[in-house]
Amino acid sequence: MMKNHPALLWSEATFQSQVIQLAKTLGYTLTYHTADSRRSNPGFPDLVLVHGRSGKIVFAELKTQTGRVSPGQESWINGLRRGGATAEVWRPIDYVSGQIIRVLRGGAVVGRA
């Protein structure tokens, strides 16, 4: 069933919209996404989400099912994790499996780049 789930075909923009909507539903009141990354440091995660009540901060790099993580993105994710931050690389399968909602609710599993 999961292999044929329509979400697995989402574009990155659609996926991002779904993640932001889910985060807002769960109480994340601040969301940041760099609109034009050409003038930013390479590899910084796509989203920074801040929970309105707990202050929990989540950094997320979003990829399509087949998108590749660049060395710069991997460096940022790993560096943020070393500093104790919740930093994830998410794909649509993570949305379908419930991994994203678990992380946003606070049950973060050590992620993978």
N, CA and C atoms as an extended XYZ file, in Angstrom:
339
Properties=species:S:1:pos:R:3:atomname:S:1:resname:S:1:resid:I:1 pbc="F F F"
N         0.826       -1.206        0.000 N   MET     1
C         0.000        0.000        0.000 CA  MET     1
C         0.865        1.262        0.000 C   MET     1
N         1.908        1.283        0.864 N   MET     2
C         2.740        2.488        0.930 CA  MET     2
C         3.487        2.712       -0.378 C   MET     2
N         3.881        1.642       -1.065 N   LYS     3
C         4.641        1.788       -2.303 CA  LYS     3
C         3.854        2.539       -3.370 C   LYS     3
N         2.541        2.447       -3.305 N   ASN     4
C         1.694        3.094       -4.304 CA  ASN     4
C         1.001        4.341       -3.780 C   ASN     4
N         1.385        4.800       -2.620 N   HIS     5
C         0.725        5.958       -2.022 CA  HIS     5
C         0.954        7.194       -2.895 C   HIS     5
N        -0.104        7.976       -3.174 N   PRO     6
C         0.047        9.153       -4.035 CA  PRO     6
C         1.042       10.187       -3.502 C   PRO     6
N         1.235       10.248       -2.194 N   ALA     7
C         2.175       11.220       -1.624 CA  ALA     7
C         3.602       10.967       -2.091 C   ALA     7
N         3.915        9.752       -2.470 N   LEU     8
C         5.272        9.433       -2.905 CA  LEU     8
C         5.628       10.133       -4.218 C   LEU     8
N         4.630       10.677       -4.890 N   LEU     9
C         4.845       11.400       -6.139 CA  LEU     9
C         4.855       12.918       -5.954 C   LEU     9
N         4.717       13.389       -4.719 N   TRP    10
C         4.691       14.827       -4.464 CA  TRP    10
C         5.962       15.501       -4.957 C   TRP    10
N         5.797       16.718       -5.482 N   SER    11
C         6.949       17.573       -5.759 CA  SER    11
C         7.470       18.073       -4.415 C   SER    11
N         8.658       18.651       -4.423 N   GLU    12
C         9.194       19.191       -3.174 CA  GLU    12
C         8.319       20.333       -2.655 C   GLU    12
N         7.788       21.150       -3.560 N   ALA    13
C         6.925       22.274       -3.149 CA  ALA    13
C         5.640       21.766       -2.491 C   ALA    13
N         5.030       20.748       -3.055 N   THR    14
C         3.811       20.170       -2.465 CA  THR    14
C         4.134       19.543       -1.122 C   THR    14
N         5.222       18.816       -1.063 N   PHE    15
C         5.664       18.176        0.171 CA  PHE    15
C         5.900       19.228        1.252 C   PHE    15
N         6.590       20.300        0.899 N   GLN    16
C         6.855       21.370        1.858 CA  GLN    16
C         5.558       21.960        2.390 C   GLN    16
N         4.615       22.199        1.517 N   SER    17
C         3.320       22.742        1.925 CA  SER    17
C         2.621       21.808        2.917 C   SER    17
N         2.682       20.517        2.671 N   GLN    18
C         2.066       19.529        3.558 CA  GLN    18
C         2.757       19.501        4.930 C   GLN    18
N         4.079       19.566        4.932 N   VAL    19
C         4.829       19.560        6.198 CA  VAL    19
C         4.522       20.817        7.007 C   VAL    19
N         4.497       21.964        6.352 N   ILE    20
C         4.192       23.211        7.058 CA  ILE    20
C         2.781       23.165        7.636 C   ILE    20
N         1.827       22.676        6.881 N   GLN    21
C         0.447       22.577        7.378 CA  GLN    21
C         0.376       21.645        8.584 C   GLN    21
N         1.047       20.506        8.518 N   LEU    22
C         1.074       19.572        9.644 CA  LEU    22
C         1.703       20.235       10.865 C   LEU    22
N         2.823       20.921       10.665 N   ALA    23
C         3.506       21.589       11.779 CA  ALA    23
C         2.591       22.627       12.430 C   ALA    23
N         1.902       23.415       11.633 N   LYS    24
C         0.977       24.419       12.181 CA  LYS    24
C        -0.134       23.754       12.978 C   LYS    24
N        -0.652       22.649       12.476 N   THR    25
C        -1.703       21.900       13.177 CA  THR    25
C        -1.213       21.416       14.538 C   THR    25
N         0.071       21.097       14.633 N   LEU    26
C         0.652       20.582       15.876 CA  LEU    26
C         1.201       21.681       16.790 C   LEU    26
N         0.987       22.952       16.433 N   GLY    27
C         1.364       24.041       17.322 CA  GLY    27
C         2.655       24.751       16.986 C   GLY    27
N         3.235       24.462       15.841 N   TYR    28
C         4.442       25.183       15.418 CA  TYR    28
C         3.978       26.510       14.831 C   TYR    28
N         4.257       27.582       15.537 N   THR    29
C         3.737       28.892       15.151 CA  THR    29
C         4.713       29.690       14.300 C   THR    29
N         5.979       29.302       14.313 N   LEU    30
C         6.976       29.981       13.495 CA  LEU    30
C         7.551       29.000       12.491 C   LEU    30
N         7.512       29.376       11.224 N   THR    31
C         8.125       28.562       10.181 CA  THR    31
C         8.982       29.480        9.327 C   THR    31
N        10.149       28.978        8.975 N   TYR    32
C        11.049       29.764        8.133 CA  TYR    32
C        11.492       28.908        6.959 C   TYR    32
N        11.459       29.511        5.787 N   HIS    33
C        11.978       28.904        4.574 CA  HIS    33
C        12.637       30.002        3.757 C   HIS    33
N        13.883       29.794        3.370 N   THR    34
C        14.569       30.779        2.539 CA  THR    34
C        13.936       30.770        1.157 C   THR    34
N        13.390       31.908        0.751 N   ALA    35
C        12.694       31.992       -0.537 CA  ALA    35
C        13.652       31.857       -1.713 C   ALA    35
N        14.837       32.425       -1.593 N   ASP    36
C        15.810       32.375       -2.679 CA  ASP    36
C        17.159       31.999       -2.086 C   ASP    36
N        17.511       30.739       -2.199 N   SER    37
C        18.717       30.244       -1.529 CA  SER    37
C        20.009       30.570       -2.279 C   SER    37
N        19.918       31.199       -3.436 N   ARG    38
C        21.122       31.495       -4.221 CA  ARG    38
C        22.074       32.430       -3.489 C   ARG    38
N        21.570       33.234       -2.572 N   ARG    39
C        22.427       34.172       -1.829 CA  ARG    39
C        22.703       33.687       -0.405 C   ARG    39
N        22.316       32.476       -0.109 N   SER    40
C        22.512       31.918        1.229 CA  SER    40
C        23.687       30.946        1.235 C   SER    40
N        24.149       30.621        2.440 N   ASN    41
C        25.183       29.602        2.566 CA  ASN    41
C        24.642       28.285        2.017 C   ASN    41
N        25.433       27.577        1.223 N   PRO    42
C        24.948       26.331        0.633 CA  PRO    42
C        24.619       25.281        1.682 C   PRO    42
N        23.521       24.586        1.454 N   GLY    43
C        23.177       23.431        2.266 CA  GLY    43
C        22.287       23.676        3.463 C   GLY    43
N        22.002       24.942        3.822 N   PHE    44
C        21.168       25.181        4.996 CA  PHE    44
C        19.807       24.519        4.790 C   PHE    44
N        19.252       23.873        5.829 N   PRO    45
C        17.993       23.144        5.678 CA  PRO    45
C        16.841       24.006        5.148 C   PRO    45
N        15.918       23.354        4.467 N   ASP    46
C        14.777       24.026        3.854 CA  ASP    46
C        13.873       24.716        4.867 C   ASP    46
N        13.634       24.058        5.993 N   LEU    47
C        12.674       24.591        6.970 CA  LEU    47
C        13.275       24.676        8.361 C   LEU    47
N        12.883       25.724        9.074 N   VAL    48
C        13.118       25.827       10.515 CA  VAL    48
C        11.734       26.017       11.121 C   VAL    48
N        11.359       25.128       12.019 N   LEU    49
C        10.037       25.147       12.644 CA  LEU    49
C        10.201       25.337       14.147 C   LEU    49
N         9.428       26.254       14.725 N   VAL    50
C         9.509       26.528       16.161 CA  VAL    50
C         8.123       26.348       16.765 C   VAL    50
N         8.048       25.487       17.781 N   HIS    51
C         6.769       25.229       18.454 CA  HIS    51
C         6.422       26.406       19.357 C   HIS    51
N         5.192       26.864       19.266 N   GLY    52
C         4.759       28.053       19.993 CA  GLY    52
C         4.759       27.917       21.498 C   GLY    52
N         4.482       26.744       22.003 N   ARG    53
C         4.394       26.581       23.460 CA  ARG    53
C         5.692       26.023       24.046 C   ARG    53
N         6.215       24.969       23.458 N   SER    54
C         7.394       24.309       24.041 CA  SER    54
C         8.714       24.953       23.622 C   SER    54
N         8.702       25.664       22.501 N   GLY    55
C         9.934       26.235       21.985 CA  GLY    55
C        10.792       25.247       21.215 C   GLY    55
N        10.311       24.017       21.066 N   LYS    56
C        11.050       22.999       20.307 CA  LYS    56
C        11.351       23.528       18.916 C   LYS    56
N        12.593       23.324       18.475 N   ILE    57
C        13.022       23.761       17.150 CA  ILE    57
C        13.385       22.532       16.327 C   ILE    57
N        12.871       22.490       15.108 N   VAL    58
C        13.169       21.396       14.184 CA  VAL    58
C        13.703       22.001       12.888 C   VAL    58
N        14.852       21.497       12.454 N   PHE    59
C        15.414       21.845       11.153 CA  PHE    59
C        15.106       20.680       10.217 C   PHE    59
N        14.602       20.976        9.030 N   ALA    60
C        14.253       19.896        8.106 CA  ALA    60
C        14.710       20.210        6.687 C   ALA    60
N        15.412       19.267        6.122 N   GLU    61
C        15.754       19.295        4.698 CA  GLU    61
C        14.740       18.386        4.009 C   GLU    61
N        14.039       18.915        3.027 N   LEU    62
C        13.003       18.157        2.346 CA  LEU    62
C        13.492       17.705        0.977 C   LEU    62
N        13.210       16.469        0.667 N   LYS    63
C        13.599       15.886       -0.612 CA  LYS    63
C        12.419       15.119       -1.202 C   LYS    63
N        12.375       15.060       -2.520 N   THR    64
C        11.409       14.158       -3.156 CA  THR    64
C        11.864       12.739       -2.848 C   THR    64
N        11.087       11.770       -3.248 N   GLN    65
C        11.459       10.376       -2.990 CA  GLN    65
C        12.827       10.042       -3.558 C   GLN    65
N        13.187       10.643       -4.669 N   THR    66
C        14.444       10.289       -5.330 CA  THR    66
C        15.501       11.391       -5.236 C   THR    66
N        15.184       12.490       -4.549 N   GLY    67
C        16.125       13.608       -4.453 CA  GLY    67
C        17.376       13.240       -3.681 C   GLY    67
N        18.486       13.827       -4.071 N   ARG    68
C        19.770       13.543       -3.432 CA  ARG    68
C        20.144       14.629       -2.438 C   ARG    68
N        20.754       14.219       -1.355 N   VAL    69
C        21.256       15.145       -0.335 CA  VAL    69
C        22.661       15.573       -0.763 C   VAL    69
N        22.865       16.871       -0.882 N   SER    70
C        24.175       17.378       -1.298 CA  SER    70
C        25.155       17.305       -0.122 C   SER    70
N        26.444       17.345       -0.412 N   PRO    71
C        27.431       17.366        0.681 CA  PRO    71
C        27.213       18.542        1.639 C   PRO    71
N        26.851       19.714        1.114 N   GLY    72
C        26.587       20.868        1.976 CA  GLY    72
C        25.398       20.641        2.890 C   GLY    72
N        24.359       20.024        2.359 N   GLN    73
C        23.173       19.732        3.173 CA  GLN    73
C        23.510       18.715        4.256 C   GLN    73
N        24.277       17.701        3.888 N   GLU    74
C        24.697       16.692        4.857 CA  GLU    74
C        25.531       17.324        5.969 C   GLU    74
N        26.421       18.249        5.600 N   SER    75
C        27.253       18.932        6.597 CA  SER    75
C        26.400       19.724        7.580 C   SER    75
N        25.425       20.464        7.071 N   TRP    76
C        24.544       21.243        7.948 CA  TRP    76
C        23.759       20.328        8.883 C   TRP    76
N        23.136       19.290        8.334 N   ILE    77
C        22.323       18.374        9.158 CA  ILE    77
C        23.191       17.748       10.245 C   ILE    77
N        24.350       17.231        9.862 N   ASN    78
C        25.230       16.590       10.840 CA  ASN    78
C        25.759       17.580       11.866 C   ASN    78
N        26.094       18.788       11.442 N   GLY    79
C        26.565       19.803       12.377 CA  GLY    79
C        25.498       20.207       13.375 C   GLY    79
N        24.280       20.387       12.895 N   LEU    80
C        23.177       20.736       13.796 CA  LEU    80
C        22.921       19.614       14.803 C   LEU    80
N        22.973       18.376       14.343 N   ARG    81
C        22.787       17.236       15.252 CA  ARG    81
C        23.889       17.178       16.311 C   ARG    81
N        25.126       17.410       15.875 N   ARG    82
C        26.240       17.402       16.851 CA  ARG    82
C        26.026       18.460       17.925 C   ARG    82
N        25.381       19.553       17.554 N   GLY    83
C        25.092       20.614       18.511 CA  GLY    83
C        23.847       20.351       19.348 C   GLY    83
N        23.213       19.209       19.147 N   GLY    84
C        22.052       18.841       19.948 CA  GLY    84
C        20.711       19.210       19.339 C   GLY    84
N        20.708       19.737       18.128 N   ALA    85
C        19.451       20.134       17.478 CA  ALA    85
C        18.756       18.928       16.851 C   ALA    85
N        17.459       19.059       16.712 N   THR    86
C        16.690       18.087       15.934 CA  THR    86
C        16.808       18.526       14.477 C   THR    86
N        17.517       17.744       13.686 N   ALA    87
C        17.756       18.070       12.281 CA  ALA    87
C        17.500       16.813       11.459 C   ALA    87
N        16.601       16.928       10.515 N   GLU    88
C        16.133       15.767        9.776 CA  GLU    88
C        16.202       15.971        8.268 C   GLU    88
N        16.355       14.884        7.554 N   VAL    89
C        16.130       14.849        6.111 CA  VAL    89
C        14.854       14.049        5.937 C   VAL    89
N        13.847       14.687        5.359 N   TRP    90
C        12.548       14.043        5.194 CA  TRP    90
C        12.199       13.887        3.727 C   TRP    90
N        11.559       12.758        3.449 N   ARG    91
C        11.024       12.444        2.132 CA  ARG    91
C         9.542       12.128        2.305 C   ARG    91
N         8.784       12.134        1.216 N   PRO    92
C         7.356       11.824        1.347 CA  PRO    92
C         7.067       10.504        2.068 C   PRO    92
N         7.920        9.504        1.936 N   ILE    93
C         7.702        8.235        2.638 CA  ILE    93
C         7.689        8.451        4.150 C   ILE    93
N         8.438        9.445        4.638 N   ASP    94
C         8.461        9.744        6.069 CA  ASP    94
C         7.141       10.359        6.527 C   ASP    94
N         6.485       11.078        5.634 N   TYR    95
C         5.150       11.630        5.918 CA  TYR    95
C         4.138       10.491        5.994 C   TYR    95
N         4.200        9.612        5.003 N   VAL    96
C         3.261        8.491        4.919 CA  VAL    96
C         3.437        7.531        6.097 C   VAL    96
N         4.679        7.266        6.485 N   SER    97
C         4.962        6.296        7.555 CA  SER    97
C         4.667        6.840        8.952 C   SER    97
N         4.495        8.157        9.066 N   GLY    98
C         4.258        8.764       10.375 CA  GLY    98
C         5.525        9.263       11.054 C   GLY    98
N         6.677        9.100       10.403 N   GLN    99
C         7.939        9.548       11.001 CA  GLN    99
C         7.937       11.049       11.271 C   GLN    99
N         7.428       11.834       10.337 N   ILE   100
C         7.441       13.288       10.502 CA  ILE   100
C         6.582       13.707       11.681 C   ILE   100
N         5.401       13.149       11.789 N   ILE   101
C         4.530       13.521       12.909 CA  ILE   101
C         5.151       13.100       14.235 C   ILE   101
N         5.848       11.960       14.271 N   ARG   102
C         6.520       11.534       15.512 CA  ARG   102
C         7.584       12.539       15.925 C   ARG   102
N         8.376       12.999       14.968 N   VAL   103
C         9.426       13.973       15.279 CA  VAL   103
C         8.803       15.287       15.746 C   VAL   103
N         7.792       15.748       15.032 N   LEU   104
C         7.169       17.018       15.401 CA  LEU   104
C         6.482       16.939       16.761 C   LEU   104
N         5.982       15.802       17.108 N   ARG   105
C         5.357       15.634       18.428 CA  ARG   105
C         6.387       15.453       19.535 C   ARG   105
N         7.636       15.246       19.170 N   GLY   106
C         8.684       15.159       20.179 CA  GLY   106
C         9.351       13.815       20.285 C   GLY   106
N         8.870       12.819       19.571 N   GLY   107
C         9.464       11.492       19.649 CA  GLY   107
C        10.502       11.286       18.568 C   GLY   107
N        11.468       12.183       18.503 N   ALA   108
C        12.465       12.119       17.425 CA  ALA   108
C        13.286       10.853       17.515 C   ALA   108
N        13.477       10.251       16.381 N   VAL   109
C        14.357        9.105       16.237 CA  VAL   109
C        15.615        9.640       15.583 C   VAL   109
N        16.774        9.144       15.990 N   VAL   110
C        18.005        9.621       15.365 CA  VAL   110
C        17.853        9.412       13.872 C   VAL   110
N        17.917       10.511       13.148 N   GLY   111
C        17.641       10.479       11.716 CA  GLY   111
C        18.822       10.038       10.890 C   GLY   111
N        18.615       10.118        9.615 N   ARG   112
C        19.651        9.745        8.660 CA  ARG   112
C        19.739       10.821        7.606 C   ARG   112
N        20.890       11.025        7.084 N   ALA   113
C        21.074       12.025        6.024 CA  ALA   113
C        21.004       11.363        4.674 C   ALA   113
